[in-house]
Amino acid sequence: MIAHLKGRLESTGVEHAVIDVGGVGYLVGASARTLAALGPVGEACVLHTDLLVGEDFLRLVGFATAAERDWFRLLTGVQGVGARVALAILSALEPNDISRAVMAQDKATVARANGVGPKLAERIVRELKDKVGGVAIGPAAAAQVVPAGAGADAVSALLNLGFRPAEASAAVAAAEEELGDGASLDALVRLALRKAAK
């Protein structure tokens, strides 16, 4: 699993970027929002990533924030939502906007994304309501949902173990608060798992 890429932005396209990491160019699919956040070609950048594996393909998808990656995983878990549709939704809406739409069962907001009709929008808000019920909305939530560095990797580790985004973010935030800045990834994951189990 590739958790993130840190390198130089080589080029961008309509739905992708090429990141040069130590002389290797990684083609990464991305939302318009992520592409806009990358900065100018030739500059250093960091992308949180998710590796999609199919019978006849491997595809790397990149995100400006861990919250955007978490929403991508939730969205692609809905029947009928593939990577392209999930990226279209993330291009049209910020993670907090999606969260509010799901909590309010506001299918019209989700349907603003290209390729999302009323029926699919309704399925998305219905199926994700229970999965994001614990996600708080507002500036404090945004700070919690988008940890950086080891915190982001710890959240990713908990998500890979099956925790919901809200649970993973809250547990890692509590672990970071207790351990302080500079805590190792290993220590963060161990403490976060103990916090999540309580």
SERO-4910 file (N, C-alpha, C, O; in steps of 0.05 Angstrom, whole numbers):
BEGIN
 pado doro    nc1    nc2    nc3   cac1   cac2   cac3    cc1    cc2    cc3    oc1    oc2    oc3
  Met    A     17    -24      0      0      0      0     18     25      0     36     27     16
  Ile    A     12     43    -18     27     69    -19     10     89     -5    -12     96    -15
  Ala    A     19    100     18      3    118     34      5    147     24    -15    162     26
  His    A     29    155     15     31    182      4     55    183    -14     73    166    -14
  Leu    A     55    205    -30     78    210    -48     89    238    -41     73    257    -38
  Lys    A    115    240    -39    127    266    -34    149    270    -55    168    255    -56
  Gly    A    145    290    -72    165    294    -93    160    320   -108    150    339    -96
  Arg    A    167    320   -133    165    345   -150    142    341   -170    140    320   -183
  Leu    A    126    362   -173    104    360   -192    116    363   -220    126    384   -227
  Glu    A    114    342   -236    125    341   -263    106    353   -283    115    369   -300
  Ser    A     80    346   -281     60    357   -300     33    351   -289     29    334   -271
  Thr    A     13    364   -301    -15    359   -294    -32    357   -319    -25    368   -340
  Gly    A    -54    342   -317    -73    339   -339   -100    346   -328   -103    357   -307
  Val    A   -121    339   -344   -148    345   -335   -156    329   -310   -169    340   -292
  Glu    A   -147    304   -308   -155    287   -286   -132    274   -272   -135    254   -257
  His    A   -107    283   -277    -84    269   -265    -60    288   -262    -60    311   -273
  Ala    A    -41    279   -247    -15    293   -244      7    272   -246      2    248   -241
  Val    A     30    280   -253     54    263   -252     73    274   -231     81    297   -233
  Ile    A     79    258   -211     96    266   -189    122    251   -192    123    226   -193
  Asp    A    144    266   -193    171    254   -195    181    249   -167    186    268   -152
  Val    A    185    223   -160    195    216   -133    221    201   -138    221    178   -146
  Gly    A    243    214   -133    270    202   -137    275    192   -165    287    171   -168
  Gly    A    265    206   -185    270    199   -212    250    180   -224    251    173   -248
  Val    A    229    172   -208    208    155   -218    183    173   -220    175    185   -201
  Gly    A    170    173   -244    146    189   -247    121    173   -242    116    153   -255
  Tyr    A    106    181   -222     81    167   -214     57    182   -227     53    206   -222
  Leu    A     41    168   -243     17    179   -254     -5    175   -234    -11    153   -226
  Val    A    -17    198   -224    -36    197   -203    -62    210   -211    -62    234   -219
  Gly    A    -84    195   -210   -110    207   -216   -117    226   -192   -110    221   -170
  Ala    A   -132    247   -198   -138    266   -177   -163    283   -184   -170    286   -208
  Ser    A   -176    294   -163   -198    312   -168   -188    339   -176   -165    345   -172
  Ala    A   -206    355   -188   -198    382   -196   -189    398   -171   -171    415   -173
  Arg    A   -202    393   -148   -195    408   -124   -166    401   -115   -151    419   -107
  Thr    A   -158    376   -117   -131    367   -110   -111    379   -130    -90    389   -122
  Leu    A   -117    377   -155    -99    388   -176    -94    418   -172    -72    427   -175
  Ala    A   -115    432   -164   -112    461   -159    -95    467   -134    -81    487   -133
  Ala    A    -95    448   -115    -80    452    -90    -50    444    -93    -35    450    -75
  Leu    A    -43    431   -115    -15    421   -117      6    443   -121     29    440   -113
  Gly    A     -2    466   -132     17    487   -136     29    485   -164     20    468   -180
  Pro    A     50    501   -170     61    502   -197     78    478   -204     90    465   -186
  Val    A     79    472   -230     97    450   -240    126    457   -233    134    480   -235
  Gly    A    140    436   -224    168    440   -216    173    444   -187    195    442   -177
  Glu    A    151    449   -172    153    453   -143    148    426   -128    137    407   -139
  Ala    A    157    426   -103    153    402    -86    124    400    -78    110    420    -75
  Cys    A    115    375    -75     87    371    -67     85    345    -52    102    327    -54
  Val    A     62    342    -38     56    317    -23     27    310    -29     10    327    -29
  Leu    A     23    284    -36     -4    274    -40    -10    250    -23      7    232    -22
  His    A    -32    250     -9    -42    225      4    -52    208    -19    -64    218    -38
  Thr    A    -49    182    -17    -56    165    -40    -72    141    -32    -72    132     -9
  Asp    A    -86    130    -52   -100    105    -49    -94     88    -74    -96     99    -97
  Leu    A    -87     63    -71    -80     46    -94   -104     29   -101   -113     13    -85
  Leu    A   -115     32   -125   -137     16   -134   -126     -8   -150   -110     -5   -168
  Val    A   -136    -31   -143   -126    -56   -156   -150    -70   -168   -169    -77   -155
  Gly    A   -147    -76   -194   -168    -91   -208   -155   -115   -222   -131   -120   -219
  Glu    A   -171   -131   -236   -161   -155   -249   -140   -148   -270   -120   -163   -273
  Asp    A   -143   -125   -284   -124   -119   -304   -112    -91   -302   -103    -79   -322
  Phe    A   -113    -80   -278   -101    -53   -275    -92    -47   -246   -102    -60   -227
  Leu    A    -73    -29   -243    -65    -16   -218    -68     13   -223    -57     24   -242
  Arg    A    -82     28   -206    -86     56   -210    -81     71   -184    -93     64   -163
  Leu    A    -64     91   -184    -59    107   -161    -76    133   -162    -77    146   -182
  Val    A    -89    138   -140   -106    162   -138    -95    179   -116    -88    169    -94
  Gly    A    -93    206   -120    -80    224   -101   -100    245    -90   -119    252   -103
  Phe    A    -94    254    -65   -112    273    -52    -95    294    -37    -74    288    -26
  Ala    A   -105    318    -37    -91    340    -23    -92    336      7    -74    345     22
  Thr    A   -114    324     18   -117    320     47   -125    291     53   -135    277     36
  Ala    A   -119    283     77   -128    257     86   -158    255     87   -169    233     82
  Ala    A   -172    277     93   -201    277     94   -213    271     66   -232    256     64
  Glu    A   -200    282     46   -210    277     18   -206    248     11   -223    236     -1
  Arg    A   -183    236     20   -178    208     14   -199    190     29   -209    171     18
  Asp    A   -205    198     54   -225    182     69   -252    183     56   -266    162     55
  Trp    A   -260    206     46   -286    208     32   -285    192      6   -306    180     -1
  Phe    A   -263    192     -8   -261    176    -33   -267    147    -26   -281    133    -41
  Arg    A   -255    137     -4   -259    109      3   -288    103     11   -299     83      3
  Leu    A   -300    122     25   -329    119     32   -346    119      7   -364    102      4
  Leu    A   -341    138    -11   -358    141    -35   -355    116    -53   -376    107    -63
  Thr    A   -331    106    -57   -328     83    -74   -339     57    -62   -341     37    -75
  Gly    A   -346     59    -36   -359     36    -23   -389     34    -29   -402     14    -23
  Val    A   -399     56    -42   -428     56    -49   -431     43    -76   -416     49    -95
  Gln    A   -451     25    -78   -456     12   -104   -462     32   -126   -478     50   -123
  Gly    A   -448     29   -148   -452     47   -171   -433     71   -171   -433     87   -190
  Val    A   -417     74   -150   -398     96   -149   -369     85   -153   -358     72   -136
  Gly    A   -359     90   -177   -331     82   -183   -312    105   -177   -320    126   -167
  Ala    A   -287    101   -183   -267    121   -178   -273    147   -192   -269    169   -181
  Arg    A   -281    146   -217   -286    170   -233   -309    187   -221   -306    211   -219
  Val    A   -330    174   -213   -353    188   -201   -345    200   -174   -352    223   -168
  Ala    A   -330    184   -158   -321    194   -132   -304    219   -135   -306    238   -120
  Leu    A   -286    219   -155   -269    242   -160   -285    266   -170   -278    289   -163
  Ala    A   -306    260   -185   -323    282   -194   -337    295   -171   -340    320   -170
  Ile    A   -346    279   -152   -359    290   -128   -339    306   -112   -346    328   -102
  Leu    A   -315    296   -109   -294    311    -93   -284    335   -108   -273    353    -96
  Ser    A   -288    336   -135   -282    360   -150   -302    382   -145   -296    406   -143
  Ala    A   -328    374   -141   -350    393   -138   -354    402   -109   -362    424   -104
  Leu    A   -347    384    -90   -353    389    -62   -329    384    -44   -314    366    -48
  Glu    A   -326    401    -24   -305    397     -3   -315    375     16   -339    370     18
  Pro    A   -297    361     30   -305    341     49   -327    350     68   -346    335     74
  Asn    A   -324    374     79   -344    384     98   -371    387     85   -392    383     97
  Asp    A   -371    396     59   -397    399     44   -410    371     41   -434    369     44
  Ile    A   -394    351     34   -405    324     31   -417    314     57   -439    303     58
  Ser    A   -402    319     79   -411    310    105   -438    323    112   -456    309    121
  Arg    A   -440    349    108   -465    363    113   -487    352     96   -510    349    106
  Ala    A   -482    348     70   -503    338     52   -512    310     61   -536    305     60
  Val    A   -494    293     69   -502    266     78   -518    267    104   -538    254    106
  Met    A   -509    283    123   -523    286    148   -551    297    144   -570    288    158
  Ala    A   -554    316    126   -580    328    121   -596    313    100   -619    320     94
  Gln    A   -585    291     89   -597    275     68   -604    294     44   -626    291     32
  Asp    A   -586    311     37   -589    331     16   -578    320    -10   -555    325    -17
  Lys    A   -595    305    -24   -585    292    -49   -580    313    -71   -564    308    -89
  Ala    A   -594    336    -70   -590    356    -91   -562    367    -92   -551    372   -113
  Thr    A   -550    370    -68   -522    380    -67   -503    359    -79   -486    367    -95
  Val    A   -507    334    -73   -489    313    -84   -493    311   -114   -474    305   -129
  Ala    A   -518    315   -123   -524    312   -152   -512    335   -169   -513    334   -193
  Arg    A   -500    355   -156   -486    377   -171   -461    366   -185   -452    379   -204
  Ala    A   -450    344   -175   -426    333   -187   -432    321   -215   -453    309   -219
  Asn    A   -413    324   -233   -416    312   -260   -419    282   -258   -405    268   -243
  Gly    A   -439    271   -272   -442    242   -273   -459    231   -250   -462    206   -248
  Val    A   -469    248   -233   -486    239   -210   -515    247   -215   -521    271   -213
  Gly    A   -531    227   -221   -560    233   -225   -575    232   -198   -563    225   -178
  Pro    A   -600    239   -198   -616    240   -174   -617    213   -159   -615    212   -134
  Lys    A   -620    191   -174   -622    164   -161   -595    157   -147   -595    147   -125
  Leu    A   -573    162   -161   -547    156   -149   -542    174   -125   -531    165   -104
  Ala    A   -549    199   -127   -545    218   -105   -561    209    -80   -551    210    -58
  Glu    A   -585    200    -85   -602    190    -63   -590    165    -50   -590    163    -26
  Arg    A   -579    147    -66   -566    123    -56   -541    131    -39   -536    119    -18
  Ile    A   -526    150    -49   -502    159    -34   -509    170     -7   -497    161     13
  Val    A   -528    189     -5   -534    201     21   -547    180     39   -543    181     64
  Arg    A   -563    162     28   -576    141     45   -556    122     56   -556    116     80
  Glu    A   -538    111     39   -519     90     48   -497    101     66   -487     87     83
  Leu    A   -490    127     63   -468    138     79   -477    150    105   -460    157    122
  Lys    A   -503    154    108   -513    167    132   -503    154    158   -493    168    176
  Asp    A   -505    128    159   -496    113    184   -466    113    187   -456    112    209
  Lys    A   -452    115    164   -423    113    165   -410    140    174   -388    140    184
  Val    A   -424    162    171   -413    188    178   -429    201    201   -425    225    206
  Gly    A   -446    186    214   -462    197    235   -446    209    257   -456    228    270
  Gly    A   -422    199    262   -406    210    285   -388    232    276   -372    242    293
  Val    A   -388    241    251   -370    262    242   -381    289    250   -403    296    242
  Ala    A   -365    304    266   -374    331    274   -369    350    251   -351    344    234
  Ile    A   -384    372    250   -381    391    228   -371    417    239   -380    426    260
  Gly    A   -353    430    225   -343    457    233   -313    457    234   -300    438    228
  Pro    A   -301    481    242   -272    484    241   -258    464    259   -237    454    251
  Ala    A   -269    458    283   -255    439    300   -254    412    288   -234    398    290
  Ala    A   -276    404    274   -277    378    261   -257    378    238   -243    357    234
  Ala    A   -255    399    223   -236    400    201   -208    396    210   -192    382    198
  Ala    A   -201    408    233   -174    406    245   -169    377    253   -147    366    250
  Gln    A   -190    363    263   -188    336    272   -186    317    248   -170    298    249
  Val    A   -201    322    227   -203    303    205   -178    304    188   -173    284    174
  Val    A   -163    326    188   -140    328    170   -114    331    186   -101    351    185
  Pro    A   -106    309    200    -80    310    214    -58    310    193    -62    302    170
  Ala    A    -34    317    201    -11    318    182     10    298    191     11    289    214
  Gly    A     28    291    173     51    275    179     44    248    191     28    233    179
  Ala    A     56    241    214     51    215    226     21    212    234     11    189    233
  Gly    A      8    234    241    -20    233    247    -37    223    224    -54    206    227
  Ala    A    -31    233    200    -46    225    176    -41    195    170    -59    181    163
  Asp    A    -16    187    173     -9    159    168    -23    140    189    -31    118    183
  Ala    A    -25    150    214    -38    135    235    -68    132    229    -79    110    233
  Val    A    -80    154    220   -109    152    213   -112    132    190   -131    116    190
  Ser    A    -94    133    170    -96    114    148    -93     86    158   -107     68    148
  Ala    A    -75     81    177    -71     54    187    -97     44    201   -105     21    197
  Leu    A   -110     61    216   -135     53    229   -158     48    209   -174     30    212
  Leu    A   -158     65    188   -179     61    167   -174     34    153   -194     20    147
  Asn    A   -149     27    149   -143      1    136   -151    -23    154   -154    -45    145
  Leu    A   -153    -18    180   -161    -38    199   -191    -40    202   -202    -56    217
  Gly    A   -205    -22    188   -234    -23    188   -249     -3    204   -273     -4    206
  Phe    A   -234     16    217   -247     37    232   -260     57    214   -251     61    191
  Arg    A   -282     70    223   -294     91    208   -276    116    209   -261    119    228
  Pro    A   -278    134    189   -262    158    189   -264    175    214   -244    184    225
  Ala    A   -289    178    224   -293    194    248   -279    181    273   -267    195    288
  Glu    A   -282    154    275   -270    140    298   -239    142    296   -226    147    316
  Ala    A   -229    137    272   -200    138    268   -188    165    274   -168    168    288
  Ser    A   -201    186    264   -191    214    268   -192    221    298   -173    233    308
  Ala    A   -214    214    311   -217    221    340   -196    206    357   -185    218    375
  Ala    A   -192    181    351   -173    165    366   -144    175    362   -129    177    382
  Val    A   -137    182    338   -110    192    332   -107    220    345    -85    226    355
  Ala    A   -127    236    343   -126    263    355   -121    261    385   -105    275    397
  Ala    A   -135    242    398   -132    238    427   -103    228    433    -91    236    453
  Ala    A    -93    210    416    -66    199    420    -45    221    416    -26    222    432
  Glu    A    -49    238    396    -30    260    391    -30    279    414     -9    290    422
  Glu    A    -54    284    426    -55    303    448    -40    292    472    -27    307    486
  Glu    A    -43    266    477    -29    254    500      1    251    495     16    256    514
  Leu    A      9    244    471     38    239    466     53    264    458     77    265    462
  Gly    A     39    285    449     52    310    441     64    308    413     64    287    400
  Asp    A     75    331    404     87    333    378    111    315    376    125    311    396
  Gly    A    116    305    352    140    289    348    137    260    355    156    244    355
  Ala    A    112    251    362    108    223    369    112    206    344    106    214    322
  Ser    A    123    182    348    128    164    325    101    152    315     82    151    330
  Leu    A    101    144    290     78    131    278     70    107    294     46    103    300
  Asp    A     89     90    302     84     66    317     70     72    343     50     59    350
  Ala    A     80     92    358     69     99    384     40    110    380     22    104    396
  Leu    A     37    126    359     10    138    354    -10    116    348    -33    117    359
  Val    A     -3     97    331    -22     76    324    -29     59    348    -52     52    352
  Arg    A     -9     52    364    -14     35    388    -33     49    407    -52     37    416
  Leu    A    -27     75    413    -45     89    432    -72     94    420    -92     91    434
  Ala    A    -73    101    395    -99    106    382   -117     81    382   -141     83    386
  Leu    A   -104     57    378   -119     32    379   -131     28    407   -154     18    410
  Arg    A   -115     34    428   -125     31    455   -148     51    460   -168     44    473
  Lys    A   -145     75    450   -166     96    454   -192     87    439   -214     90    450
  Ala    A   -189     77    415   -212     69    399   -227     45    411   -251     42    408
  Ala    A   -212     29    426   -224      4    437   -241     11    462   -257     -6    471
  Lys    A   -237     35    474   -251     41    499   -280     48    493   -295     54    511
***
